[in-house]
Amino acid sequence: MERLMIVGLWCAHPDCNLRPAIRQAVNVLNYEASLPVLPSNMPVPMYYAPPENTYAFSLQASYTVTISERG
């Protein structure tokens, strides 16, 4: 269970450059590689909001319906 928890924390590292590749994680879970040494304190994740109006767009829709009677 300890191995699984450590690999889970490793995969969830806030710095994506320090996360393992899938193969590395699987190797550790299969006891084919040693456990990684994780920091005692994980860094605080930083998330940046996109600037306003970056995703602004306009949507215009039109359609025509034609009904004809033939008698």
N, C-alpha and C positions, 0 to 999 in steps of 0.2 A: 504494500500500500504506500509506503514511503517513496518508493521509486516513482510510482504513478503521480503522486502529489508534486514531487520535485520536477518531473518532466512537464506537468501541467503548468506550473508556475513559470518554468523556462519558456514554454510556448506562448505564454501570455505576457511576456516581458513588455513593458511600455515602449521600450526602444526597439523598433522592428528590426534594426540591424543586429541586435543581440539575440534574436529568436533563432532557434535551430531550424535546419531544413528538416523536412519530413523524415528523410532517411536517417538523420542523426537521432531524432527522437525515437524512431522505431528501434534503432540499434541499442539505445540505452534501455528501452523497455524490454528488449530481448536479451538483456545481459551481455550484449556483444561490445558494449562500450561502457566506460565508467560514468558515474553520475556527474553532472556538471556542478561546478561550485557557484552557487547563487549568492548575490550580495545579501548581507543581513538586512539592509533596507533598500527596497526597490525605489527607483526614482519616481517622482510624481509625473504622471502623464500630462502632456500639454496638448490641448486641442485648440485649433484656431478656426474661428468661424469665417466663412467666405465673406468678402466685402459685399455690402448691399448692392442690389441691382445687377449683380453678376449674372444671375440666371433669369433676368427679366426678358420676357418675350411677348409677342402679341400673337393671338390666334384669331384668324378670320375664317369663317366657314360660310359657304353659301350652297344652295341647292335649288333646283327647279323641278317642279312636279308638273307633268303634262298629262291631262286626262282627255281622252277623245272618245266620242260616242260614234259608233257606226251603226247605221240603221238599215 
